């Protein structure tokens, strides 16, 4: 579980094909070296996707961390297209004492979506066109996770199938979202509480007023 408040921006060092998918080698800056330090087996959010740390070695500027991404992960995220030198958002999993400054993020990417528009005035806004099946989970002033970053929906059009987020200067300084341009792909995770509510309403709401069948007593 994560908060969507990233700890640092790392960089892809290497992306190599494997039988299971791809092995990603990520350079993490010293700002990720919190106590306790990352260890093999730990879950770390990479651009919105929860991955298990396979290996972790010191490097001149911080850490070199290795992750394995399966074929299913590569098919549903942007990780397969990351080239060496590409910046990635990094967040370690939260603990019972972590301040929840963002929202509950699982690191389970719903889909990769396309940036359709970027505007600068009066503030920088990113418009994204998600797959149509995700629109019911996107609500006015609700939360969404874009490339691992917790953001608030600033505006949306259900009929046209898009939503916008506004990026404050601090977000621009702490993340790589300011470099997004039309046509770029980003990982999306909708609010898990909204997804649970919509799922229940779609599949179980019509049964809520029906008396459950009582099991027969054993003779």
Secondary structure, DSSP 8 states (H G I E B T S, - for coil): -B-S--SEEEEEEEEEE-SSEEEEEEEEEGGG--SS---TT-EEEETTEEEEEEEEEEETTEEEEEEEEEHHHHHHSSGGG--TT-EEEEEE---TT----S--B-S---EEEEEEEEE-SSSEEEEEE--GGGGGG--TT-EEEETTEEEEEEEEETTTTEEEEEE-HHHHHHSSGGG--TT-EEEEEE-HHHHHHHHHHHHTGGGTTS---------
